[in-house]
């Protein structure tokens, strides 16, 4: 008789910070959280982006210094992180716009769309990373 009893999933109400790792979030929820994190990361990186842009347009000397700076591995890794954040945020925004048109919001379609957009953002990011590290040139 105990064979027919299923193990119940734990019910989470008012989840605490230490319970986050135990909670099984669906892929669409993970994508939504990553969309917010990537947006926050880009916002926090705005001073760096503005400084780099300023260096690129101030003079020929500052542009040459920028080229030297971006030739280091550490800066390339930061640029890879920024490109991943931008591309993931962009793809997540497109996914949200499609959902706002009531497309792909069913229980079956939502995880498929989330996986598809995650895969697309990783593919486009890998192309950007190849360009940053000079593999494409």
VEXLUMNU-125661 format. One line per field, with one value per atom (N, C-alpha, C): residue in three letters; atom name; x, y, z. Coordinates in nm, 4 decimals. Example, Ala and Ser with C-alpha at 12.3 -4.5 7.8 and 13.67 -1.06 7.14 Angstrom:
// VEXLUMNU-125661
residu c(ALA;ALA;ALA;SER;SER;SER)
atome c(N;CA;C;N;CA;C)
east c(1.3190;1.2300;1.3200;1.2850;1.3670;1.2900)
north c(-0.5690;-0.4500;-0.3300;-0.2250;-0.1060;0.0030)
up c(0.7800;0.7800;0.7800;0.7080;0.7140;0.7870)
// end
This chain:
// VEXLUMNU-125661
residu c(UNK;UNK;UNK;UNK;UNK;UNK;UNK;UNK;UNK;UNK;UNK;UNK;UNK;UNK;UNK;UNK;UNK;UNK;UNK;UNK;UNK;UNK;UNK;UNK;UNK;UNK;UNK;UNK;UNK;UNK;UNK;UNK;UNK;UNK;UNK;UNK;UNK;UNK;UNK;UNK;UNK;UNK;UNK;UNK;UNK;UNK;UNK;UNK;UNK;UNK;UNK;UNK;UNK;UNK;UNK;UNK;UNK;UNK;UNK;UNK;UNK;UNK;UNK;UNK;UNK;UNK;UNK;UNK;UNK;UNK;UNK;UNK;UNK;UNK;UNK;UNK;UNK;UNK;UNK;UNK;UNK;UNK;UNK;UNK;UNK;UNK;UNK;UNK;UNK;UNK;UNK;UNK;UNK;UNK;UNK;UNK;UNK;UNK;UNK;UNK;UNK;UNK;UNK;UNK;UNK;UNK;UNK;UNK;UNK;UNK;UNK;UNK;UNK;UNK;UNK;UNK;UNK;UNK;UNK;UNK;UNK;UNK;UNK;UNK;UNK;UNK;UNK;UNK;UNK;UNK;UNK;UNK;UNK;UNK;UNK;UNK;UNK;UNK;UNK;UNK;UNK;UNK;UNK;UNK;UNK;UNK;UNK;UNK;UNK;UNK;UNK;UNK;UNK;UNK;UNK;UNK;UNK;UNK;UNK;UNK;UNK;UNK;UNK;UNK;UNK;UNK;UNK;UNK;UNK;UNK;UNK;UNK;UNK;UNK;UNK;UNK;UNK;UNK;UNK;UNK;UNK;UNK;UNK;UNK;UNK;UNK;UNK;UNK;UNK;UNK;UNK;UNK;UNK;UNK;UNK;UNK;UNK;UNK;UNK;UNK;UNK;UNK;UNK;UNK;UNK;UNK;UNK;UNK;UNK;UNK;UNK;UNK;UNK;UNK;UNK;UNK;UNK;UNK;UNK;UNK;UNK;UNK;UNK;UNK;UNK;UNK;UNK;UNK;UNK;UNK;UNK;UNK;UNK;UNK;UNK;UNK;UNK;UNK;UNK;UNK;UNK;UNK;UNK;UNK;UNK;UNK;UNK;UNK;UNK;UNK;UNK;UNK;UNK;UNK;UNK;UNK;UNK;UNK;UNK;UNK;UNK;UNK;UNK;UNK;UNK;UNK;UNK;UNK;UNK;UNK;UNK;UNK;UNK;UNK;UNK;UNK;UNK;UNK;UNK;UNK;UNK;UNK;UNK;UNK;UNK;UNK;UNK;UNK;UNK;UNK;UNK;UNK;UNK;UNK;UNK;UNK;UNK;UNK;UNK;UNK;UNK;UNK;UNK;UNK;UNK;UNK;UNK;UNK;UNK;UNK;UNK;UNK;UNK;UNK;UNK;UNK;UNK;UNK;UNK;UNK;UNK;UNK;UNK;UNK;UNK;UNK;UNK;UNK;UNK;UNK;UNK;UNK;UNK;UNK;UNK;UNK;UNK;UNK;UNK;UNK;UNK;UNK;UNK;UNK;UNK;UNK;UNK;UNK;UNK;UNK;UNK;UNK;UNK;UNK;UNK;UNK;UNK;UNK;UNK;UNK;UNK;UNK;UNK;UNK;UNK;UNK;UNK;UNK;UNK;UNK;UNK;UNK;UNK;UNK;UNK;UNK;UNK;UNK;UNK;UNK;UNK;UNK;UNK;UNK;UNK;UNK;UNK;UNK;UNK;UNK;UNK;UNK;UNK;UNK;UNK;UNK;UNK;UNK;UNK;UNK;UNK;UNK;UNK;UNK;UNK;UNK;UNK;UNK;UNK;UNK;UNK)
atome c(N;CA;C;N;CA;C;N;CA;C;N;CA;C;N;CA;C;N;CA;C;N;CA;C;N;CA;C;N;CA;C;N;CA;C;N;CA;C;N;CA;C;N;CA;C;N;CA;C;N;CA;C;N;CA;C;N;CA;C;N;CA;C;N;CA;C;N;CA;C;N;CA;C;N;CA;C;N;CA;C;N;CA;C;N;CA;C;N;CA;C;N;CA;C;N;CA;C;N;CA;C;N;CA;C;N;CA;C;N;CA;C;N;CA;C;N;CA;C;N;CA;C;N;CA;C;N;CA;C;N;CA;C;N;CA;C;N;CA;C;N;CA;C;N;CA;C;N;CA;C;N;CA;C;N;CA;C;N;CA;C;N;CA;C;N;CA;C;N;CA;C;N;CA;C;N;CA;C;N;CA;C;N;CA;C;N;CA;C;N;CA;C;N;CA;C;N;CA;C;N;CA;C;N;CA;C;N;CA;C;N;CA;C;N;CA;C;N;CA;C;N;CA;C;N;CA;C;N;CA;C;N;CA;C;N;CA;C;N;CA;C;N;CA;C;N;CA;C;N;CA;C;N;CA;C;N;CA;C;N;CA;C;N;CA;C;N;CA;C;N;CA;C;N;CA;C;N;CA;C;N;CA;C;N;CA;C;N;CA;C;N;CA;C;N;CA;C;N;CA;C;N;CA;C;N;CA;C;N;CA;C;N;CA;C;N;CA;C;N;CA;C;N;CA;C;N;CA;C;N;CA;C;N;CA;C;N;CA;C;N;CA;C;N;CA;C;N;CA;C;N;CA;C;N;CA;C;N;CA;C;N;CA;C;N;CA;C;N;CA;C;N;CA;C;N;CA;C;N;CA;C;N;CA;C;N;CA;C;N;CA;C;N;CA;C;N;CA;C;N;CA;C;N;CA;C;N;CA;C;N;CA;C;N;CA;C;N;CA;C;N;CA;C;N;CA;C;N;CA;C;N;CA;C;N;CA;C;N;CA;C;N;CA;C;N;CA;C;N;CA;C;N;CA;C;N;CA;C;N;CA;C;N;CA;C;N;CA;C;N;CA;C;N;CA;C;N;CA;C)
east c(0.0809;0.0000;0.0863;0.2033;0.2908;0.3564;0.3452;0.4053;0.3345;0.2050;0.1261;0.1395;0.2014;0.2147;0.3379;0.3136;0.4229;0.4889;0.6161;0.6877;0.6445;0.5945;0.5436;0.6581;0.6410;0.7380;0.7208;0.8307;0.8164;0.7468;0.6612;0.5903;0.6711;0.7001;0.7767;0.6845;0.6699;0.5974;0.6925;0.7005;0.7935;0.9332;0.9889;1.1172;1.2277;1.3116;1.4241;1.5482;1.6468;1.7663;1.8385;1.8387;1.9085;1.8309;1.7058;1.6258;1.6352;1.7040;1.7065;1.7652;1.8719;1.9357;1.8488;1.7546;1.6666;1.5470;1.5156;1.3977;1.4266;1.3391;1.3560;1.2824;1.3549;1.2976;1.2890;1.1775;1.1694;1.2643;1.2960;1.3916;1.3463;1.2157;1.1666;1.1944;1.1854;1.2171;1.3654;1.4485;1.5926;1.6283;1.5662;1.5910;1.5488;1.4365;1.3894;1.4870;1.5385;1.6356;1.7642;1.8116;1.9329;1.9137;1.7910;1.7606;1.7789;1.7314;1.7450;1.8910;1.9621;2.1028;2.1863;2.1610;2.2379;2.2078;2.0829;2.0498;2.1192;2.1213;2.1893;2.3400;2.3975;2.5405;2.5755;2.4925;2.5198;2.5047;2.4066;2.3885;2.5108;2.5598;2.6766;2.8035;2.8074;2.9246;2.9185;2.8126;2.7997;2.9164;2.9668;3.0827;3.2030;3.2283;3.3386;3.3135;3.1921;3.1589;3.1719;3.1247;3.1348;3.2815;3.3634;3.5061;3.5752;3.5444;3.6028;3.5595;3.4333;3.3850;3.4545;3.4719;3.5414;3.6849;3.7517;3.8889;3.8927;3.7885;3.7906;3.7693;3.7079;3.6775;3.7517;3.8291;3.8958;4.0055;4.0991;4.2096;4.2685;4.3603;4.4269;4.5144;4.5762;4.6615;4.5795;4.4646;4.3818;4.3232;4.2969;4.2490;4.3582;4.4821;4.5940;4.6133;4.5966;4.6049;4.4931;4.3745;4.2620;4.2905;4.3499;4.3844;4.4863;4.5833;4.6800;4.6120;4.5196;4.4487;4.3629;4.2935;4.2046;4.2784;4.4088;4.4873;4.5239;4.4914;4.5235;4.4119;4.4501;4.3541;4.2460;4.2840;4.1863;4.0764;4.1145;4.0148;3.9290;3.9890;3.9105;3.8087;3.8446;3.7492;3.6346;3.6683;3.5629;3.4709;3.5282;3.4462;3.3602;3.4128;3.3330;3.2150;3.2391;3.1297;3.0248;3.0702;2.9756;2.8970;2.9642;2.8920;2.7903;2.8260;2.7298;2.6101;2.6357;2.5253;2.4352;2.4951;2.4152;2.3337;2.3988;2.3300;2.2200;2.2503;2.1479;2.0306;2.0602;1.9537;1.8696;1.9365;1.8663;1.7743;1.8278;1.7466;1.6316;1.6598;1.5530;1.4450;1.4849;1.3870;1.3000;1.3604;1.2818;1.1829;1.2300;1.1420;1.0239;1.0516;0.9432;0.8457;0.8969;0.8081;0.7182;0.7754;0.6950;0.5906;0.6283;0.5312;0.4222;0.4564;0.3553;0.2520;0.2885;0.1931;0.1165;0.1299;0.0611;0.1029;0.2283;0.2836;0.3800;0.3646;0.4562;0.4413;0.3212;0.3033;0.2348;0.2087;0.1481;0.2510;0.2027;0.2905;0.3914;0.3536;0.4431;0.5408;0.4938;0.5763;0.6768;0.6437;0.7310;0.8714;0.8858;1.0230;1.0978;1.0257;1.0910;1.1431;1.0614;1.1061;1.2256;1.2202;1.3299;1.4593;1.4512;1.5704;1.6212;1.5299;1.5692;1.6397;1.5852;1.6475;1.7787;1.7882;1.9149;2.0207;1.9837;2.0783;2.1193;2.0228;2.0545;2.1488;2.1262;2.2141;2.3552;2.3673;2.5002;2.5728;2.4990;2.5609;2.6093;2.5235;2.5628;2.6773;2.6742;2.7832;2.9147;2.9098;3.0344;3.0933;3.0074;3.0568;3.1206;3.0579;3.1142;3.2479;3.2576;3.3833;3.4931;3.4563;3.5550;3.6042;3.5140;3.5535;3.6424;3.6103;3.6903;3.8314;3.8450;3.9782;4.0462;3.9850;4.0491;4.0489;3.9624;3.9566;3.8937;3.8039;3.7334;3.8123;3.9155;3.9878;4.1063)
north c(-0.1188;0.0000;0.1266;0.1191;0.2364;0.2592;0.1622;0.1776;0.2825;0.3022;0.3960;0.5403;0.5625;0.6981;0.7637;0.8746;0.9489;1.0398;1.0606;1.1547;1.2952;1.3693;1.5026;1.6019;1.6906;1.7995;1.8959;1.9498;2.0458;2.1725;2.2246;2.3485;2.4649;2.5609;2.6775;2.7983;2.8554;2.9807;3.0769;3.1967;3.2951;3.2349;3.2028;3.1337;3.2176;3.1523;3.2166;3.2030;3.2830;3.2848;3.1505;3.0800;2.9524;2.8396;2.8625;2.7617;2.7714;2.8700;2.8938;2.7751;2.7162;2.6053;2.4792;2.4677;2.3514;2.3668;2.4880;2.5147;2.4833;2.4061;2.3713;2.4730;2.5695;2.6748;2.6268;2.6498;2.6097;2.6929;2.6431;2.7091;2.8505;2.8712;3.0057;3.1010;3.0521;3.1341;3.1652;3.0662;3.0880;3.1937;3.1841;3.2838;3.4230;3.4319;3.5610;3.6209;3.5379;3.5870;3.6295;3.5506;3.5872;3.7163;3.7402;3.8644;3.9838;3.9699;4.0785;4.0975;3.9873;3.9960;4.0600;4.0215;4.0798;4.2291;4.2681;4.4108;4.4890;4.4318;4.4980;4.5061;4.4001;4.4008;4.5064;4.5195;4.6231;4.7625;4.7807;4.9104;4.9459;4.8483;4.8736;4.8965;4.8437;4.8605;4.9880;5.0648;5.1866;5.2838;5.3102;5.4014;5.3511;5.2213;5.1640;5.1805;5.1536;5.1640;5.3091;5.4029;5.5445;5.5873;5.5411;5.5743;5.5177;5.3924;5.3335;5.4094;5.4479;5.5255;5.6606;5.7238;5.8526;5.8386;5.7307;5.7077;5.6861;5.6254;5.5934;5.7151;5.8209;5.9360;6.0634;6.0625;6.1858;6.2282;6.1383;6.1730;6.0444;6.0630;5.9448;5.8766;5.9555;5.8995;5.8164;5.8697;5.7940;5.6686;5.6769;5.5584;5.4517;5.4935;5.3987;5.3371;5.4180;5.3645;5.2647;5.2929;5.2004;5.0676;5.0732;4.9506;4.8683;4.9362;4.8653;4.8026;4.8775;4.8293;4.7073;4.7123;4.6015;4.4808;4.4913;4.3774;4.2810;4.3164;4.2294;4.1260;4.0136;3.9044;3.9447;4.0151;4.0538;4.1416;4.2379;4.3271;4.2505;4.1588;4.0776;3.9925;3.9400;3.8618;3.9488;4.0724;4.1655;4.1969;4.2185;4.2445;4.1235;4.0035;3.8820;3.8769;3.9123;3.9153;4.0187;4.1364;4.2404;4.1992;4.1342;4.0912;3.9832;3.8915;3.7894;3.8541;3.9512;4.0192;4.0909;4.1634;4.2367;4.1417;4.0390;3.9481;3.8706;3.8241;3.7512;3.8432;3.9669;4.0612;4.0943;4.1101;4.1385;4.0223;3.9000;3.7825;3.7637;3.7878;3.7783;3.8825;4.0019;4.1057;4.0668;4.0055;3.9582;3.8508;3.7610;3.6561;3.7176;3.8224;3.8889;3.9579;4.0182;4.0815;3.9786;3.8633;3.7566;3.7074;3.6941;3.6531;3.7582;3.8858;3.9920;3.9839;3.9195;3.8982;3.7676;3.7079;3.5831;3.4666;3.4648;3.3532;3.2789;3.1489;3.0663;3.0772;3.1040;3.1160;2.9945;2.8938;2.7726;2.6962;2.6039;2.5266;2.4447;2.3999;2.3189;2.4049;2.5208;2.6036;2.6911;2.7302;2.8218;2.7664;2.6418;2.5918;2.5749;2.5399;2.5255;2.6600;2.7647;2.8983;2.9436;2.9169;2.9583;2.8870;2.7565;2.6816;2.7301;2.7593;2.8070;2.9406;3.0331;3.1645;3.1581;3.0692;3.0518;2.9971;2.8980;2.8419;2.9473;3.0263;3.1310;3.2355;3.2733;3.3737;3.3180;3.1897;3.1307;3.1191;3.0871;3.0774;3.2149;3.3153;3.4501;3.5019;3.4700;3.5114;3.4456;3.3200;3.2534;3.3168;3.3618;3.4337;3.5664;3.6351;3.7611;3.7358;3.6290;3.5971;3.5642;3.4937;3.4635;3.5924;3.6889;3.8165;3.8944;3.8881;3.9608;3.9059;3.7741;3.7136;3.7014;3.7538;3.7601;3.6297;3.5373;3.4085;3.4274;3.5218;3.5403;3.6206;3.6905;3.7753;3.7060)
up c(0.0000;0.0000;0.0000;0.0588;0.0597;-0.0748;-0.1662;-0.2983;-0.3814;-0.3590;-0.4385;-0.3916;-0.2790;-0.2267;-0.2895;-0.3557;-0.4181;-0.3150;-0.3358;-0.2503;-0.2901;-0.1947;-0.2236;-0.2376;-0.3329;-0.3485;-0.2326;-0.1813;-0.0715;-0.1196;-0.0362;-0.0674;-0.0113;-0.0954;-0.0525;-0.0492;0.0664;0.0810;0.1519;0.1025;0.1587;0.1685;0.0529;0.0450;0.1102;0.1855;0.2522;0.1647;0.1910;0.1072;0.1097;0.2202;0.2283;0.1600;0.1204;0.0525;-0.0996;-0.1510;-0.2951;-0.3703;-0.3182;-0.3883;-0.3890;-0.2964;-0.2919;-0.3854;-0.4253;-0.5067;-0.6527;-0.7158;-0.8576;-0.9438;-0.9905;-1.0729;-1.2171;-1.2863;-1.4270;-1.5129;-1.6319;-1.7205;-1.7563;-1.7698;-1.8008;-1.6844;-1.5627;-1.4465;-1.4389;-1.4714;-1.4733;-1.5777;-1.6958;-1.8010;-1.7550;-1.6839;-1.6355;-1.5347;-1.4446;-1.3466;-1.4166;-1.5141;-1.5875;-1.6668;-1.7155;-1.7867;-1.6928;-1.5700;-1.4725;-1.4315;-1.4097;-1.3696;-1.4801;-1.6057;-1.7160;-1.7306;-1.7091;-1.7137;-1.6034;-1.4835;-1.3715;-1.3981;-1.4538;-1.4848;-1.5871;-1.6896;-1.7896;-1.7302;-1.6418;-1.5779;-1.4930;-1.4179;-1.3335;-1.4156;-1.5372;-1.6234;-1.7072;-1.6957;-1.7765;-1.7600;-1.6392;-1.6305;-1.7101;-1.7058;-1.7838;-1.9335;-1.9768;-2.1189;-2.1666;-2.0864;-2.1233;-2.1286;-2.0330;-2.0333;-2.1575;-2.1928;-2.3138;-2.4387;-2.4448;-2.5594;-2.5671;-2.4503;-2.4472;-2.4966;-2.4563;-2.5036;-2.6548;-2.7087;-2.8509;-2.9397;-2.8877;-2.9738;-2.9372;-2.8282;-2.7853;-2.8821;-2.9094;-2.9998;-3.0562;-3.1502;-3.2066;-3.1027;-3.0165;-2.9118;-2.8126;-2.7696;-2.6750;-2.7411;-2.8705;-2.9419;-2.9480;-2.9709;-2.9723;-2.8341;-2.7292;-2.5931;-2.5660;-2.6186;-2.6027;-2.6720;-2.7910;-2.8616;-2.7830;-2.7212;-2.6370;-2.5164;-2.4565;-2.3385;-2.3713;-2.4836;-2.5187;-2.5743;-2.5846;-2.6326;-2.5205;-2.3955;-2.2822;-2.2619;-2.2066;-2.1851;-2.0857;-1.9791;-1.8758;-1.9344;-2.0160;-2.0765;-2.1760;-2.2494;-2.3429;-2.2691;-2.1528;-2.0740;-2.0219;-1.9817;-1.9394;-2.0569;-2.1746;-2.2938;-2.3295;-2.3080;-2.3315;-2.2352;-2.1096;-2.0125;-2.0475;-2.0899;-2.1305;-2.2546;-2.3490;-2.4697;-2.4359;-2.3452;-2.3026;-2.2348;-2.1466;-2.0783;-2.1786;-2.2726;-2.3701;-2.4585;-2.5102;-2.6016;-2.5289;-2.4075;-2.3321;-2.2978;-2.2575;-2.2244;-2.3476;-2.4611;-2.5860;-2.6247;-2.6190;-2.6539;-2.5543;-2.4274;-2.3277;-2.3518;-2.3934;-2.4253;-2.5437;-2.6447;-2.7592;-2.7134;-2.6261;-2.5733;-2.4973;-2.4181;-2.3447;-2.4401;-2.5475;-2.6447;-2.7133;-2.7446;-2.8056;-2.7068;-2.5802;-2.4786;-2.4610;-2.4754;-2.4643;-2.5759;-2.6875;-2.7963;-2.7763;-2.6563;-2.6184;-2.7071;-2.7448;-2.8215;-2.7299;-2.7217;-2.6444;-2.4951;-2.4462;-2.3018;-2.2414;-2.3230;-2.2681;-2.1863;-2.1072;-2.0189;-2.0989;-2.2175;-2.3000;-2.3796;-2.4284;-2.5175;-2.4420;-2.3208;-2.2473;-2.2230;-2.1755;-2.1581;-2.2899;-2.3961;-2.5269;-2.5766;-2.5595;-2.6004;-2.5170;-2.3868;-2.2994;-2.3386;-2.3640;-2.4053;-2.5405;-2.6324;-2.7648;-2.7584;-2.6807;-2.6700;-2.5932;-2.4942;-2.4237;-2.5190;-2.5991;-2.6961;-2.7989;-2.8458;-2.9438;-2.8847;-2.7601;-2.6993;-2.6795;-2.6480;-2.6331;-2.7669;-2.8734;-3.0059;-3.0522;-3.0389;-3.0814;-2.9943;-2.8657;-2.7766;-2.8155;-2.8547;-2.8945;-3.0206;-3.1103;-3.2288;-3.1864;-3.0907;-3.0419;-2.9731;-2.8952;-2.8277;-2.9280;-3.0348;-3.1387;-3.2037;-3.2216;-3.2794;-3.1821;-3.0536;-2.9542;-2.9483;-2.9539;-2.9461;-3.0817;-3.1864;-3.3160;-3.3928;-3.3569;-3.4271;-3.5646;-3.5781;-3.7049;-3.8061;-3.7633;-3.8600;-3.9227)
// end
